[in-house]
Amino acid sequence: MHLHGKIGCFSFVVAFLLNLIILVATFHLHSPELSHREEKSTIGFHYATVISFVFLIISCLLSRICCQGQIYEIVWRSILLGSCQAFGITVTSYCSTNYLSLGWYISVMSFFHFSEFVVTSVIRPQNLTSESFLLNHSKAYGIAALVSWVEYWTELWLFPGLKKSYWISGIGPSVKNITNLSLEAFTVCAVIRVM
């Protein structure tokens, strides 16, 4: 594995563990204050959001002070994905069922983007850059992500009961993941034929 890959893995794991410990501790410290489960879960989601955002800002500022150039670009992206992974797991585990699919979505997407970086680090270390995370790989991808977020929040606002039906919440991400796997398989086949 390339040195930058090791630095990225270290940054991801540290950010993930620290953020997860802080989030879980916060949920356990504030759980006696709230008696109603749904109220606790909704307020918990807001706590988790604020805590993760503050953790991310502080971590990125510290990494900016400690790192420069390409290493900084890799470190802050790894911290972002590690923090998102911890946030997604916390939302899935501790928050209202309305946010269950959001927690899974954030966890899966964080893992996907980080695993792209790790795989590139192992298989093609000479091509490893901060772009290997595939966070901004195309305008169409950014638009699709934005539309999915708007759809999620609009649906939660207009039809909050739908988010409690696990089988409905699982259809969209399942179709998206199957499509992504098919496109990746097609891309790999195209690259192999070109070689």
Residue pairs with C-beta under 8 A, 6 or more apart in sequence:
1 9
1 118
1 121
1 122
1 125
2 121
2 125
2 128
4 70
4 71
4 74
4 121
4 128
5 117
5 118
5 120
5 121
5 122
5 125
5 128
6 121
7 71
7 74
7 75
7 78
8 74
8 75
8 77
8 78
8 114
8 117
8 118
8 121
9 78
9 118
10 78
11 63
11 74
11 75
11 78
11 79
11 82
12 78
12 79
12 81
12 82
12 85
12 114
13 82
14 82
15 55
15 59
15 78
15 79
15 80
15 81
15 82
15 83
15 86
16 82
16 83
16 85
16 86
17 86
18 55
19 51
19 52
19 55
19 56
19 82
19 83
19 86
19 87
20 86
20 89
20 90
22 51
22 55
23 48
23 51
23 52
23 86
23 87
23 90
23 94
24 90
24 94
26 47
26 48
26 51
27 44
27 47
27 48
27 90
27 94
30 43
30 44
30 47
31 40
34 40
34 43
38 96
41 94
41 95
41 96
41 97
41 98
41 99
42 95
42 96
42 98
44 94
44 95
44 96
45 91
45 95
45 96
45 99
48 87
48 90
48 91
48 94
48 95
49 87
52 83
52 84
52 86
52 87
55 83
56 79
56 80
56 83
59 76
59 79
59 83
60 76
60 79
60 80
63 72
63 75
63 76
63 79
64 72
64 76
67 75
70 129
70 130
73 129
73 130
74 117
74 130
77 117
77 130
77 133
77 135
78 114
78 117
81 110
81 113
81 114
81 133
82 110
82 114
84 106
84 107
84 109
84 110
85 106
85 107
85 110
85 111
85 114
87 103
87 106
88 102
88 103
88 104
88 105
88 106
88 107
88 108
88 110
89 103
89 107
90 103
91 99
91 100
91 102
91 103
91 106
92 99
92 100
92 103
92 104
92 107
93 103
95 103
97 163
97 164
98 156
98 160
98 163
98 164
99 163
100 163
100 166
100 169
101 152
101 163
101 169
101 170
101 173
102 152
104 173
105 152
105 173
108 173
108 177
112 180
113 133
113 134
113 135
114 133
116 132
116 133
116 134
117 128
117 132
117 133
117 134
120 127
120 128
120 132
121 128
121 132
131 137
136 142
148 172
148 176
155 162
155 163
156 163
162 168
162 169
163 169
